[in-house]
C-alpha cells in the first residue's frame, strides 16, 4: 500500500519519508526485463533499494510523477513499502528557506525573458516551490521545456543562474 498524503491541490502525494523495497518479482524484473514498463517506471524500479526515502526518489523523476509510478510498481507486485522513517535525512529537509528565496529571486523573470509570455507558467511553477527538494525537481522539468520551446542556449542561460546560486550557497 502506497504511503500517501493529500497534497495542496487535493491530489495524493507520496510521504517523503516512505522507504520502498523491491519484491523478488521486482529483483527479477531488474535482472531480466520481461515486463513492458514505462522507461520512468523502470528507472525508478532500479533505484529502489530499501534505503532511499521517497523524497530522494522524487529527485529522479518528473515533478508529480512519483506517486503514480510507485502505485504502478506496487500494483504489478514489484515493490512494497519497507518502512516509514521518523525523520528525513538532513540533506532532504526543507530547512534552507533563505537559499530557496534567493534562488526564486534570481530566477524571477528569467523564463519570461527566454520565452516571452509563454514563460509565465514556468515562472509560476518555480515561484510555487515550497522547498529546495521540490525546486530541484521542478527545475529539471522546466529547463527541459525551455530547451524544447526555444533552444539549448536558452536552457544554459537558466542553468547558469541556478549554478551561480549553488556556488553562493556552497560559500555560505
Secondary structure, DSSP 8 states (H G I E B T S, - for coil): ---EEE-TTS-EEE-TTEEEEE-HHHHHHHHH--S---HHHHHHHHH--SSSBHHHHGGGS-TT-HHHHHHHHHHTTSEEEEEE-SS--GGG----HHHHHHHHHHHTTHHHHHHGGGGHHHHHHHHT--SHHHHHHHHHHHHHHHHHHT-HHHHHHHHHHHHHHHHHHHH-
